[in-house]
Amino acid sequence: MADDPTAHAPIVLDYDPSWQQRGLALAGELRSDLGPLPLHVEHIGSTAIPGMAAKPVFDLQITVADLHEAERAFDRLLADRGFRLSRYRHDHVPAGLDDDRERWTKRLWSRRGQAGADCNLHVRLLGSPNDRLALLFRDWFRAHPEAVPAYARFKSVLAGAVRDVDTYSDVKDPVVDLVVGVAETWAAATGWTPHPSGEVRAG
């Protein structure tokens, strides 16, 4: 569709230091607007990683106890704020992981070209592997700033070589899988856990 944000060529920008504070502000707004159902609201993705090049779109994760209840409760509230529910209902399952795809389910709302910042809102289940992976990916890069320039360069080159966001994501997924494999070893060695404290974090 013409208004599908994935149909357009990806744009990757150099890191903007304001992204951290803006992500925190967006998380706080959503935590306030969406009532008691969100258990955690976090700024995730590349705009949450210091020094990382990124598409100028904020990724936020809302962790809930029940996806169906959240979808019913959030849809009207989010529509009033310029968000549209996406057709995507599952996350990519990392290569080599023999796992039921239904464990990687989610709901995704996107906002583009509205009064608020462009944003992808990923709603995932507490304790699900995709909820955990989004936070692990972010936190591993934050703990390993020496790895940021190479991944940022890869993303910039890839964005210039593909025509749409879907292709960009498909090519990027195996590289994310490589990062996650290393990050899991780090998580085991350090005792890292998702959601260590608080409900709203800039990440």
N, C-alpha and C positions, 0 to 999 in steps of 0.2 A: 504494500500500500504506500501511497505517496507520503503519508504522514507517519510511517513507520520509521523511528530513528535508526534502526539497523540497516535501512536501505541506503543510507548516505555514507560517503567515504569517511573513514575515521580521521580525526584531527588530534594529534598528540602534541602537547605544549610542554615547554620547560617548566620545571617545578615553580610554583608560586607559593611563597611563604604564608600568604593569607589563607591558603586552603585549610590549614589546621584549625584556625579560629572559626572560619566559616562552617566547617564540618561540625564543630562542636555546637555552634549556634543552631544549625539545622537539626541536629540530634535533640537538642533541648526543646525546640519548637514542636517537633513531632511527639516527643514524650509528653508534653503538655497537652497537645491537641487530641491525642488518641486514647486518652483515658487510662483505665487500669489494666488493660490486656497486655501491653508491652512489658515483658520482664526485663529486657535490656534494650537499649538503643545505642548503636555504635557506628562511628564513622569508620568505614573499611575501604579497601581498594587502594589504588595508587595515589589518590589525592590525600590519603591518610599516612603516607610514608614520606618522611622528610627527604628532600632531594630527588624524588622520583618524578620523571616525566609522566604525563597523564593526559587522557582526554579531559576536557574541561567540563566534566560531569561528575557530581558527587555520588558515591555509592554509600548508602546507609543500610545497616542491618537491624531489623527489629526481630527480637527473639520472643516467641510466644509459646504457650502450652497447647494450643489447638489452632491449626491452620484454618479449618472451616469456620470456626467461630470468628477468627480474626478477619477473614475475607468478608464475612457478612457485616461485621462491625466497622471495618475500615473503609469499605469501598465508597460509600457516600461522602464520608469525611474527606477522603483523599481526592475524590473527584472535585469537590468544592475548592480544593487547593491546587487544581490543575494537573493532577495525576491521572493516568489511564492504566487500567489493569492490562498486563501483557498476556499474550498467548503462551509464554514460556512458563512451564510448571515444574521443571526439573533442572537441576544443575548437572554439569559434566561430572561423571564419575571418573576419578583418576585412573589412568592406564595401569593395568596389572592388578587392579583391585576387584576381586570377585564379590560384588556386592549387589544387593537388590536395588534397582533404580528408584523404587518407591521410597527408600530411606533418604533419597536426595531430593525430595520434593520441596517446593517452596511456592510462594506467591510473589509476583514482581509487578510493581507499579513504576511507571516512568513519567517524568515531567520534562517537557522541552518548550522553550520559547515562551514561558509564562512569566508572571511577575517575580516569582521566586527563582532561585538558582536551578539550573538543569540538574536533574537528580534521578538516580535509580534507587528504588526502595525495595530491598530484598527482605521478605518476611519468611523466617525459617523457624523450625521447631527446636525448642530447648533439648539439648542432648543429641541432636542429629549430627551426622558427620559433616554436612555442608555448613551448618552453623559454626562448628568448630574449625573447619578448614579455612574459612574466610578470616577468622581471627588469627590463626596460626600463621598464615601467609603474611599478613600485615606485621605481626609481631616479630617474625623471623627477620624480615627486612629491616625493621627498626633496630634490631639487635645486631645486624650485620651491614652497616652502612657502606662497607667496602664492596658489597655486591650490587648496590643500587645503580652505579653508572652503567654497568654492562647490561642490566635488564632494561634500563631506561633507553639505552641506545638501540637495543633489539626492538623495542616497541616503536620507536621513532622510525626506524628503517622499515619495519613491517607496515606501519600506517601509510607510508609512501608507496608501498608496493601492491596494495589491495584496493578494491573498489567499494567495499561495504563493510559494516561493522560485524556482520555475521561471519564473513570470511576471516576478518581480523581475529575474532574470538576463536574460531576453529583452529587457526594456525598457532595461536598463542597457547592454547590449552596444553599441548604436550610439554611446552617449556615450563608452564606452571606446575605440571606434574613432576618435573625434575626438581624444581625448587621445593615442592612439598616433601619429596622423598628425603632431601637433606634436612628440611625443617622438622620432620618427625624425629630424626635422630637427635637433633638439638632439644626438642621438647622432652624426650625421654631423659636426656642427660641433665636437664635443668629443672625438671619437675614443672614445666609450664602447664598451665591450665587455662581454659577460656573463662571469661567472666569472673576474674578474681575478686573484683570489688565494684560496687556502684552500679547504677542502672544506666547512666548516661556518661559516655566517655568520648573524647575527641578521637582517640585511637591514633 
